[in-house]
Amino acid sequence: MFSYNCVQTYVDMIDSGKSNDVDWGNQLGYILLPFHLAMHDDPLAYVRKAKKTVDRKKSSLEVIFTCKMGESFLKMFGLKAGAFIFGRMFANTTLAFSNLVGPSEQIEFYGHPVVFIAPSVYGAPQALLVQCQSYNSTIMVSLSVDEEIIPDYIQLMDDFVESFGHIKDGASRLSTSVKQE
């Protein structure tokens, strides 16, 4: 699910002081992403491929089309039918992935330093929910797992840790080689 709002529109509206021409709220559309399981010699190859796919799909009409179709469906059939269709759509997805960029500096909450941020969702129909949250040069990954479908969730988390370690090592080697050039 992506919001296709243009941030620059809001910036221009704030600068001009006129809010009449701007639609407020998120314009949410959906994209379906392929999930490839493969081992690569270069751990960043998967990251590059996934980023290329997401960027291509985000700039396509798929996000706008699914948003407008959802709005049209709600207007034609009402809220109950819309809730049923969207509920079925979410219930028939196996994996949901959330990636949030957090603050890059240490923050405080009522004078207490925040050590980490770990968002989570409970009660979603997916067998696996992956939430990634960056904060203060670290990344927190939390998994919500249906134990009937994925019985060895500890091994799955260990695999995530190992994969992120490979990606981090590959990125650090890349930044070192770029600095040398």
N, C-alpha and C positions, 0 to 999 in steps of 0.2 A: 504494500500500500504506500503510495507516494502522494505528497501534496504538490500540485503543479502551480501553486501561486508564485508569481514573480515578486521577489523581495524588492526589486528596484521600484515597482509600482507603489509599494508602501512608503519607501524612502522619498520618492517624488511627492507623494500626497502629504507627508509630514512636512517636507520643505516648503510646499506651496500653501499649506494650511487649508486646502480644499479636499473634502472627503466625499463629495457627491458622486464622483465617477468611479469609486473603488468599491468592489464587492468584498466585504469583510468575511472572515472565516476561512477555513481550510477547504480547498477543492481537492478531494481525495479520489484517486484512481488506483487501479490495481494493475500489476504486471505479473505474469507467470514466468518464473525463472527456472531454467534447467539446473539440476543439481548433479554435477559430474563427480564421480568417485574415481580418482586416478592417482597414481604415484608419479611424481615428476622429479627429474634430477635437480632442477632449479625450483626451490620451494616457492619462489615468487611467480612462477609460470601460472599457477592456478589463480593467484590473486590478480594478475594482469588480465587473464581471460575473463574472470568474473567481473572485474571492473569494466572491461570493454563491453561485455554483454549488458550490464546494468546501465551504463551510460547510453548505449545504443537504444535500449528499450525505453529509458526515461525520456529521450529526445524524440521518440516516435509518437504516433498518435494513440498508442495503446492506452496510456494513462488518461488522456483527455476523453477518449472514446468510452472507456469503462466508467468514468465519472459521469459523463452525460447520459449514458445508458441507465446507470443507477438512478440518477435524478428523474429521468423520464419514466422509469418503472415505478418509482414511488408516486409520481404525480398521477399515472394512469391507474394503478391498482391499489394504492393506499399503503399505509404504514404497516399493517399486519402482513400483507403479502410481501412487502419489501423486507421486513424482518425475517420472514420465513425463508426467502430466497438467499439473503445474505447469511443467515444462520446456516443454511445448507452448504453454501459455498465455503464458509470457514470450517464446518464440520467435515468436509471432504478434502481438506488439505492435511498432509501428513506432518509438515514441518513449517514452523513460522520462525522468522529470524528478525531480530530487532537490533539495530546498530545505532547507538546514540553517542554523539560527541559531547563530552562534558567539559567542565572548566579545566584549563591547563595549569591553574595555580591552586594552592591550598585555599579552601574556603572554610568559613565558620558558620555555625548555626546557633544563634543566641549565645555567642561567645565561646562555644565549644568547637574545637577543630573537627572537621569531617575527615575521617580516616579513609573511607571508601564509599562508593555509591554502587548499589547492586539492585537494579530494578527487577521486578518479577511479576508474573501474572499467574493467577490461580483460577482453575475451572475452565480453561480453554479446551476446546475439543481436539486439539492436535496431539499427536503422540509425542512430539518433541518441540519444545519452545526453546530457542536460543536467544538470550539477551546479552548483548555486549555493550559495555559502558566504559568509555575512557574517562579518566580523571587523574590529574596531576601526574602525567607521564606514566600512568599504569592503565591496564585494561582489566576489567572485572567481567568474567563470563559466568552467567548463571543459567543453569539448565532446569527446565521443568519437563519431567519425563513420565510417560505412562509406563509403569513397571510391568504391566501385562504384555506390552509390545516390545519394550526394550528392558529386559530383565537385568542386564549387567550395566547399569548406568554409571557405576564407578569406573569401569573400563572405558566407557565413552568419554567421561570427563578427562581421564588420563590421556586419551587420544587427542582431545582438544588441546590440552596443555602441551603435548609433544608437537602437535601441528603448529601452534602459535610459537613455540620455541624455534622450530625450523624456519618459520616466516621471519621471526625477529633476527635470527642469525643471518639469513639471506639478505635482509634489508640492511643490517649493519655492514656486511661485506660489500654490498652495493654502494653504500654511502662512503666507505673507505676507498673503494676503487674510483669513485667519482671525484673524491677529494684529491687523489693522486694524479688524475688526468688534468 
